[in-house]
Structure formats: structure tokens, C-alpha cells
């Protein structure tokens, strides 16, 4: 399984794995991290790549990477300053939240005693990007979603450690994996 914001990270790894194991074929299911986790628990899929925050108590997991959240904006609403963006720079700016990370983002603002101006919330990162592109506000997304952003958009890393997410591989702890799924899990453990 793969989420829209991890697909771009996973594709090169699948290519490297297939170069090692050319006899293997694969099937991908895409969906939200919570849905993919449930697919793993229900035995519908063997493995998934997902993004935290996520309850990992009932699965085995392997860390694959760590990514910051980005602020994404259309050029007329260019983001202030040079380089990365402090959280405080978003004060008073209309924000578009990807609902998956709403609690994380709002909790981070609250910890900094900042009341954000929420213009809207979206169920998909792509929708949040489209809203930002249409000038509705600044989308706040994981860096993996940047592959969906057109070249004319402006994006900056938000400099808050609390807004980093982890990409992880998950599987059922007691489930027997096929030979190819086991090989892919072991490949994940190496990277």
C-alpha cells in the first residue's frame, strides 16, 4: 500500500528492489495511511508504506525517512522572507489544512501560543494544493506531497520540529509473508 504523499518516495525504491529481484511483480493499493494500516491488519495487503502520526501498537514497523511540513502558496501570495519559514510567519495568513494533519498542525500552533487563520480543510493533499494554486490560501502539507505542486507554486519548509512526519513500512507481526513480500520487507530494513 502507498499514500499519495509517499508514492513518489516508494517508486524509486521499488525500481531498485526489482533490479535486484527481477522475477518479482507487485500490486499497489493507494489510500490514506489509516485505510492502508487497516488493510494490513485485515490481511488484504502484506505491506504498506504510511506516514505518521499513526497508531503502530498492533504492527511491526520500519522507519524509512523523516520529512518536514511545507507551506505551499501561489506566487501572488508569496511566502515571506528567504529560506525556511518560521511558524510565526504564518500568523494571520489564510491556511489550508490537509485534514490528516489537522491535529498535528493545530497542536503545534497552540504550543507556540499562535492562533492560526484557517481558511479551509481538505481530505486530500492534492486538493489542498489545488486550493493554494487557486489563491485560496497557503496549504500546509508533508514534503512528500510536493511532487503534486506545479512549477509556478512557491513552497518553503516550516521550521518546527513538531511538524516533522516519519515515513514507515508496516506489516502484521505474526502474518506469514510470501517470499517476494518477505524479500521486500528485508529490503526496507536495509535502506
C-alpha positions in Angstrom: 0.0 0.0 0.0 1.1 3.6 -0.6 -0.3 7.0 0.2 -0.4 9.8 -2.3 2.4 11.6 -0.4 4.6 8.5 -0.2 4.2 7.2 -3.8 7.0 9.3 -5.1 9.3 8.1 -2.4 8.3 4.5 -2.9 8.6 4.3 -6.7 12.4 4.6 -6.9 12.8 2.0 -4.1 10.5 -0.4 -5.9 12.7 0.1 -9.0 15.9 -0.7 -7.1 14.3 -3.7 -5.5 13.1 -5.0 -8.8 16.6 -4.6 -10.3 17.7 -7.0 -7.5 14.8 -9.3 -7.9 13.5 -9.0 -11.5 11.3 -12.1 -11.1 9.0 -10.3 -8.7 5.9 -8.5 -9.7 3.9 -6.2 -7.5 0.5 -4.7 -6.9 -0.1 -1.4 -5.2 -3.1 -0.2 -3.4 -3.3 3.5 -2.6 -5.2 5.2 0.1 -4.9 7.1 3.3 -2.5 5.9 6.0 -5.3 4.8 8.3 -7.0 2.8 5.5 -3.8 1.1 4.5 -3.0 0.2 8.1 -6.4 -1.4 8.3 -5.8 -3.3 5.0 -2.6 -4.7 6.6 -4.4 -5.7 9.8 -7.2 -7.3 7.8 -4.8 -9.3 5.7 -5.9 -7.6 2.5 -2.3 -6.4 1.8 1.0 -7.7 3.1 2.9 -4.5 3.5 2.3 -0.8 3.4 4.2 2.5 3.4 2.4 5.0 5.5 3.1 8.3 7.3 3.0 9.2 11.0 1.2 10.1 13.2 -0.3 6.6 13.2 -1.0 4.1 16.0 1.6 1.4 15.5 0.9 -0.8 18.5 -0.5 -3.7 16.5 2.0 -3.8 13.7 5.7 -4.2 13.0 7.2 -1.1 11.5 10.4 0.0 9.9 11.4 3.7 9.7 12.1 4.8 6.1 12.5 8.6 6.4 11.6 11.8 8.0 10.1 14.9 6.4 9.1 18.4 7.4 5.8 20.1 6.6 5.8 22.7 3.9 3.9 25.9 3.3 2.7 26.0 -0.3 1.4 29.1 -1.9 0.6 30.7 -5.3 3.1 33.4 -6.4 0.9 36.4 -5.7 0.7 35.3 -2.1 4.5 34.6 -2.0 5.7 33.4 1.4 7.7 36.0 3.3 11.5 36.0 3.8 14.3 34.0 2.4 14.9 30.3 3.1 12.9 28.3 5.5 9.7 29.6 7.2 9.3 30.0 10.9 5.9 29.0 12.2 5.3 32.6 13.4 5.5 33.8 9.7 2.1 32.0 9.1 0.3 34.1 11.7 -2.6 35.9 10.1 -2.1 34.1 6.8 -5.1 32.0 5.5 -4.1 28.4 5.8 -5.5 25.3 4.1 -5.0 22.2 6.1 -4.8 18.7 4.9 -7.3 17.1 7.4 -5.0 14.1 8.0 -2.6 16.5 9.8 -5.1 19.0 11.3 -4.5 17.9 14.9 -0.7 17.9 14.5 -0.7 21.4 12.9 -3.2 22.9 15.4 -1.4 21.4 18.4 1.9 22.8 17.1 0.4 26.3 16.7 -1.2 26.0 20.2 2.2 25.0 21.8 3.6 28.2 20.3 0.6 30.2 21.6 -0.3 31.1 18.0 -3.9 31.2 16.8 -3.8 30.3 13.1 -6.2 31.6 10.5 -7.8 28.5 8.9 -9.2 29.3 5.5 -10.2 25.7 4.8 -9.6 22.0 5.3 -9.2 19.2 2.7 -9.4 15.5 2.8 -6.5 15.0 0.2 -3.2 16.7 -0.1 -3.8 17.2 -3.8 -7.0 19.1 -3.1 -5.1 21.3 -0.6 -2.5 22.0 -3.4 -5.3 22.9 -5.9 -6.8 25.3 -3.3 -3.5 27.0 -2.8 -2.9 27.2 -6.5 -6.3 28.8 -6.9 -5.3 31.5 -4.4 -7.4 30.4 -1.5 -4.6 30.3 1.0 -1.4 28.6 2.0 -1.5 24.8 2.1 0.3 23.0 4.9 1.5 19.6 3.7 4.2 16.9 4.2 7.2 17.4 1.9 6.4 14.2 0.0 3.3 15.9 -1.4 5.5 18.5 -3.2 5.6 16.2 -6.3 2.0 17.4 -6.9 2.9 21.1 -6.9 3.2 22.9 -10.2 6.4 24.7 -11.0 4.9 28.2 -10.5 4.0 27.5 -6.9 6.2 28.7 -4.0 7.0 26.3 -1.2 9.1 26.6 2.0 9.9 24.2 4.8 8.2 25.2 8.1 10.9 25.3 10.7 9.2 23.4 13.6 10.5 20.0 14.7 6.9 19.2 15.9 5.8 19.3 12.3 8.1 16.5 11.0 6.4 13.3 10.0 8.0 9.9 9.5 7.5 7.5 6.6 7.3 3.9 7.7 6.8 0.5 6.4 4.2 -1.6 8.3 3.2 -5.3 8.4 1.3 -7.7 10.6 3.7 -9.1 13.2 2.5 -12.7 13.0 1.5 -13.0 9.4 3.5 -15.2 7.1 4.6 -13.2 4.1 5.1 -14.6 0.6 8.7 -15.0 -0.5 8.6 -11.8 -2.5 6.9 -9.7 0.2 9.4 -11.0 2.8 12.3 -10.0 0.4 10.8 -6.5 0.0 10.4 -6.2 3.8 14.0 -7.2 4.2 15.0 -4.6 1.5 13.1 -1.9 3.5 15.1 -3.0 6.6 18.4 -2.3 4.7 17.5 1.2 3.5 
